Amino acid sequence: MAARLQHSLQFQTNSLTTFIFSSSFSNSIQIDFRSKWFSSSSSSKRSAASLYCTCSNTSSSNAFNSAPVTTKDDPFVLTTPLYYVNAPPHMGSAYSTIAADAIARFQRLIGKKVIFITGTDEHGEKIATAAAAGGSLPKGHCDAISQSYRELWKDLDISYDKFIRTTDPKHEAIVEEFYSKVLANGDIYQADYEGLYCVNCEEYKDEKELLENNCCPMHLKPCLKRKEDNYFFALSKYQKKLEEILEHNPDFVQPVYRLNEVQNWMKTGLRDFSISRASVDWGIRVPNDPKQTIYVWFDALLGYISALSEDQDQPSLQTAISSGWPASLHLIGKDILRFHAVYWPAMLMSAGLSLPKTVFGHGFLTKDGMKMGKSLGNTLEPNELVHRFGPDAVRYFFLREVEFGNDGDYSEERFINIVNAHLANTIGNLLNRTLGLLKKNCQSTLVADSSIAAEGNAFKDSVEKLVEKAKVQYESLLLSSACETVLEIGNAGNLYIDEHAPWSLFKQGGTSFDSAAKDLVVVLEAMRIIAIALSPVAPKLCLRIYQQLGYTEEQFNAATWNDTKWGGLKGGQVMALPNPIFAKIEIVSESEDGPVVEKKISKKKQKRPQSTVGA
C-alpha cells in the first residue's frame, strides 16, 4: 500500500511570494528539496525560482542496512539522554540513569568492554531563559546544573565512563564538522518558516497534535506563533529508507509497542524540520551563517558521538567514530522517542555514518498514581530520596517495581515496604542469621567446600537454574524480572534453612551436626551468588554481602558473571562476624514530646502496581 508523504511547509521568498507545497508519493518515489547554487560558503537566502524537486526511483535492493557488522570484541556503547540543564535533575532523569547503570554493570560482568555515556545538553532558548531568570549568564548556569548531575550520579553509584557537555569545545567542533557533511550531501537548505513553536520542547508543532488553545500536550502551555528564516534538514528524503529499516530491523526500536508508535508516526509522512534558529544566541553558530545557531536537537544528538573523543585528541568525526561508534543502546524516555528513532537515524544516514543498534524508550514515573509537577506540589526529588534511604534502596525499588519500558508509580509506603521486605528481610536477614549460626557453632569457619556440601542437593540445581534465568532477563533488558528472579534465590534460601532447621541439628550432635554445618555452607554459597547476580542493581549492598563472606572489595570488583557458578566458597574460609547489611527503614516524625518512630511495615502481601503503557 502506498505510503502518503505530506510535506506542508510555508516558504516566503524575497519577493514576498508565498506558496504551500503538499504532495503524495508512492513508496518508490523520494522527494529531495535543495538549491542548485547552495554550498557551504553561501549564506544568501534562496528564492522561489531556486527551489526544485528531484524525484528519483528507489528500490528495496538499495535500502540502507542499519545493522552494522559487529564482533564479540566490539565495545558495548550505552547512552542515557543528555539531560537538559534548564533545571536540576529530577527523578525521571535519575531513573533513566539508574537503569542504564544496571545494564552497564551487567555487561561488564559478562566480559564486555563497556563505554557508558551520559551528560548534559546545554544550548537553546530554554537555557538562556532559565539563566536570566536566575540572574546568571548561560555558561555559569550550565556549569552549576551540570555539576549537580555529576553529584547526584556519584550519590547513586552511577559508573559512567564518559560525561559529555554540549558546551565542550570538542563537541562543538564535531557538530560543525557533521553539519558540513550533511550540507555537502545536499540535505540542508534555507527557507522562511512560520509555525507554532513550543519553547519547552524546543520544537515546532503540527496543529493537529496540539490541545485546545494550541497548548502543547506535554507541557500544557500555549505554543507561540513564530516566523523565522531557518535552515532545514531534508528529513522527508529518508522516509522510505527509515520505513525499510524499521521493517527489516524490528529490534532497532524497543519495546515493540514503541516500534509501533514510531511506525504510526511514519505513516503520516515525514516533514523536513528546521535545524537552525535566528532568534537564539545561546548555541553553536551555523558554520556557513554565523547569524544563526544550530537547533538544540541537531546539536545535542551528536553528543553521543563527541563523547567518544578522548580529551587529548584533535576532535574530529573520524577519531570519535573509531573509538566505539555505533552505539549499542540508546536508553531514553518515551517523550523523546521521535528524535532518536526518526530524526537521528536520518541525520546519520545523511552524513554516511552507521546507525545505533537499538533505541529503547522507557515510560514515565508518577507519584501516588498522579503525574508529578511542581504546581501539584508532588514532585519527587532524587537527592532527597537517596539521602534519606540510600542508593541501594532507591536503585532497587525503581528497577524492581517498574516494569522496564512501561510507566511506573512511586508511593513512600510501598517503597518502604518493598525494600524492607526484600533487602532487609529476605536477603539481609537470611545472611545475618546464617552467619550467626556459623559463628555460634563453627567459629565462623566453613567446614567444607560448597561444591562438596551441596552434593546431591536439589537446592543447588534450583539456584543454578535461577541464575541462568536472571542472566537471560538482564540480556533482554527485563530488569524488573531479573530482580525478581534473584530474589527467588533468597526466598529459596530462607525456605531451605527453615525446613532443615540447622539450629536443632546442631543440638543433636554427631552426623546431624555435620549436616547442619554443611547446610550453612550451602546457604552462604547462595548468598555469594546473590551478591554477584544482584550487583548491577544494588552494588553497595552486594559489596557488603561479599565482605561478610570473607572477601575483599578488590575481589568483589574483580568478580564476573562466571563466578555465579556454584562452588566458590571453600572449606576453611573464615566468614566475617554477622552484622546487618541493610537496616529496616523507619520513619521518624516529630511530636510535642520529641521524635516518634513510625514503622511503615505492612504485613499484607505486596501487590505489584499495574503499569500503564504510554500511548
N, C-alpha and C positions, 0 to 999 in steps of 0.2 A: 504494500500500500504506500502510495506516495506520501512523503512527509511534507507538511506545509511549512515553508520558511517565510516568516513575516519579518520584513525589515521596515521600520517606520520611524526614521529619524528626520527631524526637521532641520534643513540646512538653509542658511541665509548667505547670499553672495554679496560681493562688493556693490553690485547694482541694486541690492535690496530685493532681488527676485527670490521668492520662496517657493519651494516645492516639497511635496511629500512623495517618497518612493516606497512602494509596497508591492510585493510580487509573490507568486507561488512558484516553486520549482520542484521538480521531481527529485528523487534520491540520486539520480545520475547527473545532476547539474549542481555546480557550486558557483556562488557569486563572489566576485572579487572587486571591491572598490579600491582604486588607487589613482594617484595623479601621475600623468605621463612625465611631468617635469620634476616630481618631488624627489629630493635627495637629502642626505644628512647635512648638507651645507646650506639648505634652503629653508627659510622660515617665513616666506611670504604666504599669505592666505590664498587658498585655492578658490577659483571662480566656478560658476556653473558650467562654463564651457570646458573646464578641465576635468570634470567628473566623467568617468566612463565605466561601463560594466563589462567585465570579461567573463563570459560563461564558458566553462570547459567541462567536457565529459570526464567522469572518473569511474573507475571500476573497482570492485572489491579486491581484485588481484593486486591493486596498488595501495591497498589500505595500510595505514601506519600500524605497525605492530608495537603495542605499548609494553610488551613483556620483554625486558632486556635479558640477555643470556647471563646467567649467574652461576657461580660455583660455590661450593661449601666454604671456601675460604674468604668469600666476599664479606665485608662487614655488614652487620645489621644496623642500618641507619634509621633511627627513630626520632620523630619530632613531635613536640607539642605545638599548639598555636604560638605565635609570637604575640604576647599579650599587650593590649593597647594600654598606654600609660596615662590615660586621662584621669584615672583614679587608682587607688591602691588595690592590691589583689583581693578578690572575693572568693567565696567557696567554690564557685564554678571553675575558676582558674585552678584552684588547688586540686579539685577533683581530677581534672584532665591530667595534671602533672603527677599526681599520686598514681593514677592508672598507668601512665607512661613509665614511671619509675619501676613499678612492679613488673611490667613487660621487659624493661631493660635488664633488671636484675635476673629474671628468669633466663633470658637469652645468654647472659654471661655464665649462668650456672651450667647451661648445656654446651658451653665451649665456644660460643660465638664472640668474635670481636665486635663490640658494640660502640656505636657513636650516637650518644643520646643528646639531642639538640633541643634547647629551649631558649627563651629570650624575650625581648620586648620590642614592640612596634611603636616608633616614637615620632612619626611625622603626621601631618594632617591638621585640618581645621579644628577638630575637637581638642587636640593637644594645645594649640595656641590659645584657644578659648579658656581651657582649664587653667593654663599657666597664668593668663591675665586675671582670671577670677581669684587666683591665689596670690596675686601681687608679685609674681616672679616671671623671669624670662623663660621661654620654652626649654632651653638647654638645662637650666637649673631645675626646672620642674621634672624633666625627663630623668635627670641624674638621681633625684630623690626617689621617684616612684620605682625606677628600675632597681635601685638598691633595696627597696622594700620587698621586691620579688625575690631577690637573692637571699635576703634574710629569712623570709618565710620558707623558701626551699631548703635552707640549711636546717631550720627547725623541724621540717617534715622529713628529714633524711632523704632528700632527693639527690640521687647520684648522677647528675648530668655531667656530660663530658664537654659540651660547648654551650656557652651563653652568648648569644648574638644580640647586639643592639643595632637597630637600623640607622642610628646616628654614627656608627663606627665608620671611619674613613674607608676601610676595606670593603664594607658593604656598599657604600656609595659608589666606589669605583666599579664594582661588579654590576650594579644596577645600570650605570651609564653604558657599560660595555654591552650588556644584554639588550638594552633599549636600542642601541645602534645596530645590533644584529637583526632585531625584528624589523627595524626601519629599512635596513638594506634588503630584507626579504620582501619588501613591498606591502607589509601588513599594517603600516601606520600611515594615516592620512589626517589632514586638518580640515575642520569644518566648524560652523557655528552649531550650537545645540541649545535647545530650550526644553526644559522639563521640570519635573517635581523632584526635589533633592532632599533626602533625609541626612541631616548633619550627623546624627548619631551613628547611622550606618555608613556614612561617607559614601553614599550611593544614590544614583538616580533611580527612581521607581516608576513602574508602569502604573497608570491609574487603576487598572483592574485588580492590582494586588493590594490597594490601599483601603483603609476603612473609611467611615464617614468623615467628612471634612478633610479628606486627603491625609488622614493620620497613618503613620507607619504602623503596621500590625505588631512589630517587635517592640518599638519604644513608645507607642501610643501618643506620639506628638505629631502635629501637622508638618507635612513636608513643605519646603519653601519652593516657590516658583523661581527658577534660576535660568539665566541665559548667558552662555559663555562661548568664547572662541577656543575650542579644545582640539587636542589630537585624539584620534580614535584608533582602537585596535580592531582589525577585521575578524572578529570572532565568528561571524556568520560563514566565513570561508571554511571553517573547520567543522561545520555541522555534521557532514557525512562521516568524516574520519572519527569524530567523537562517538557517533552512534555505533560505528563498527567496533570501536574499542570496547564500549560497554557491552556489546553483544558477544564478542569473542573472548573477553576477559572479565567474566562475572565477578571475580574476586577483586577487581580494581576498586569498586566501592562496596564497603561493608558497613553494617549488616545488610542483608538482602533487601530489607524494606527501605533503606537509604538509597540503594541502587534503583529501586522502583521510583523513588521521589525524583532522582536525577533524570531518569528516562522520561518521566512525565513532563518535566520542565523542557526537555529537549523537543518533545512533540509539538510545542507551541512555536518552535523556530527560534534559533539563536540570533540575537541582535548585536551589532558592533557596540562596544562600550568605550566611554571616554577614559583616556589614560593620562590626562593632564588637567591641571586646574590653573586658571588665570588669576583667580581671586585668593589663592592660598600661598602665602610666602614661606610658611614653615614646611619645607620639603626639599627634595633633591631636584635641582634645576634640570629641565629638559635639555639634553645636550645640544640640539640644533635650535633651541629657542629659550634662552635663559630668562625670558619674561614669565615663563610658566614653570610650574613644579609638577613632578611626576605624581600621578594619582597614588594614594597611600597603599592600595591593594597591589597595584603593579610593582610597587617598591617592596612592600613587606614580604610578599610570597618568595621573593628572591633571597630572603634571609636564610631559608633552608639550604641554599647553595653557598652563600657567602660565609656561613658559619663553618664550613669545611675548610676554609682557608686558614693556614697557620699564620700567626701574627707576624712571623719573620718573613713570610712570603711576600713577593711583589703581587698584590691582589690581581687575579685575572680569572676569567671563567674557566680556562683550561686547568689551572692549578687547583681550583676548587673542585671541579668535576672529578679530577683524577684522585682526589682524596677520599672518595667514598660514594659519590652520586652514581645511581639514583637512590633515593630514599626507599627503605623497605616498607615503612609505615608512617603515614601522616595521621596523627591522632588529633581529632578536632571535635568541637561541639557542633551539633546539627545545624545551628544557625548560620554557620559559615561554610556549609557543605557546597553550595553552588560555586563559591570562589575557588575551592580546592578541587572539585570534581569536574568543573567545566572551564572556567577561566584559565586556571593554572596549566592544565594539560595542553590547552590550545596555545598558550604562550610558549610553553616548552617546545612544542612541535614547530612553531614558527622560528624559534632560534636553533632548531636542529638538535635538541637535547632529549635524552631519554626521560620517560615518564616515571613517576614513583610507582612502586609495585602495588600499594594498597592505600586507600583513603578510608579511614574508619570514623564515622560520625556517631558520637555518643549523645545521650539525652541530656535533659536539664534536671536540676535539683529543685525541689520545693521544700517548704518548711511547714510542718503540721498540716500538710495537704494543700497549702496555698502557695501561689507564686511569690517569690521573695522580692521585696522592694523597699527602698528607704521610706517611701510615702506610707507604706503599710506598717512600718516600724518592726518588721520581722526579718531583717537581714541576718545572715549567718556569717560571722566574722571568723575566718580560719585561724587568725592569730590568737583570738580568744579561746577557740576550741583546743588548739594544740597546747596552749599554756595551762589550760585547766585540766585536760585529760591525758596529755602526752601524745607523741606522734604515732605510737603503735595503735592506740585506741582509735584515733581519727582515721588512719590508713585502713585498719581492719574493717571498721564499720562501713565506710563508704564502698569499699571493694566487695565486701561480703553481702551487704544489704541492697545494693543497687545492681540489678542485672545489667551487665555492661552492654551499652547500646540503647537501653530504654531510659525513660525518666525515672527518677527516684526521689524518695521523700525522707526528710530528717525530722525526728522529734527527739527531744532530750531524753524523755523517759525510755523510749525504745533504744536509743543509743546506749544508755547506761545499762539497761537490762541485757542487751546483746553482748557488749564487751565484758560485763561481769560474768555472764553465763558461759561464754565461750573461752575467753582468755584467762580469767581468774579461776573459774571453777573447772571446766573440762580439761584445759591444758595445764594451768598453773597448779591446781590442787592435786592433779594426778602426779606431777613431778614431785611436789613437795612431800606428799605422804609416802611415795615410794622411796625417796631419799631418806625420809625419817625412819622407815623400817630398816633400810640398809645400814644406817648409822647405828641403830639400836642393836641390830643382830649380827652385822657383818663388818663392823668398824669402817663403814663407808667404802668397802672394797668389794669389787666384783669377784665372784667365786669361779666364774668360767667365761670363756668366750661366748658372745651372744649367738654365734652360729651353732655351738655345741648345746647351749642351754635351750635352743628352740628346736632341736631335732625331733621330727615327728609332730610338731606343734602346728595346729591349724591356724592359730593366731598369726604366725609368721606369714603363711600363704595369703591370708586376708590383707595384711599390711602391704605386701608386695603388689597385690592387685590394685589396692587403693592408690599407691604411689604412681603406678603406671597410668592409672585413670587421671590423676591430677596432672601429670605431665602432658597428656593429650589435651586436657582442658586449658592449661596455660598456653599451649601452642595454638589453640583455636581461639584465644582471647576470651575464653569463658572464665573470667576472673572470679566471679561470684561462685560458680560451680567448683572451681579449684579450691577456694577457701573451704567450701562445704565438705569436699572430699577429704582434705587434710584433717578437718575437724572430726570426721568419721573415724580416723585413726585414734584420735584422743578418746572418742566415745567407746571405741572397741577396747582401748586400754583400760578404761575405768570399769567396763563390764568384766574384762578378764581378771582384774585384781579383786573385784567384788566376788566373782564366782570361785576363785581359787583361795581366797581368804588366807594369804600367807601369814598374817598375824597369828592365826590359830595353828597353822602348821609348824611355825617356829616353836610354839609351846610344846608340841608333841615330840620334838627332837628326832634324832636318827635320820632315816631316809626322808621323812616328812620335812625336816629342817633343810635338807639338801634341795628338795623340790621347791620349797619356799624361796630359798636363796636364788635358785635358777629363775623362778617366776619374776623376781625383781629385776634380774638381768634382762629378761625378755621385755618387760615394760619399759625399762630405761633405754633399750635399743629402739623401741618405738618412739620414745621421746627424742632420741637423737635424729631419727628420720624426720620427725615433725619439724625439728629445728631447721633442717635444710629445706624441706618442702614448703614451709610457710615463710621462709626468709624473704622472698620477693615482696611479701605483703607487710610483714611486721619484723623488719630486720633487727631492731634493738632487742625486742623481746626474744627473738630466736638466738641472738648472741648470748643473752643471759642464760638461756636453756643450755647452750653448748658449754658455757663456762661452768655451770653447775655439774656437768657431766665430766669435768676434769680436763677440758680442752682450753687452749689459749685463744685469744682474739685472732692471732695470726692464723691459727689452724682453721678457725671459723671462716675467715676471709678467703682462705685457700680452698675451701670445700667446693665441690662441683655436684651436679645432679647425679653423677655416678656414685657419689657417696651416700645416696639414699638406698643403695643395695644393702640388704641385710648382712650383718657380720662385722660392723665397725667396732663395737665395743669388745675389749679383750679382758680375759681373766687377769686379776691382779691390779687392774686400773682403779685408781682411787678417785672417788667422787667428792665433790665439794660438800660442805655441810648444808643441810636444807635451809633455804632462805626464799620466801615467796618472790616469784619473778614478776607477778602482776597483782598489785593490791586492788581489792574491790573499790570501785568508785563510790564515794559517799558525798552527798551534797550538804554543805554547811550553810545554814541560814541564820540570820541574826534575830534575836528576840530581846525583850526588855531585860531578861535575866542573863543575856550573853549568847554565845554560839550554840545552836542546836543542830545535831546531826540528823538529817533526814535520809534514811536508807531508801533508795529508789529501786529496790529489788523486787520484781514481780515474780510470783511463783506460778503464774499462768504460763502455759506453753506459748512460746513466741510464734506468732504467725508472720510470715514474710508479707510485706505490703504488696498490693497489686501495682505493678508498674504500668505506665501508660506509654505507648509508642507515639513519638512525635509525628504529627501529621505532615 
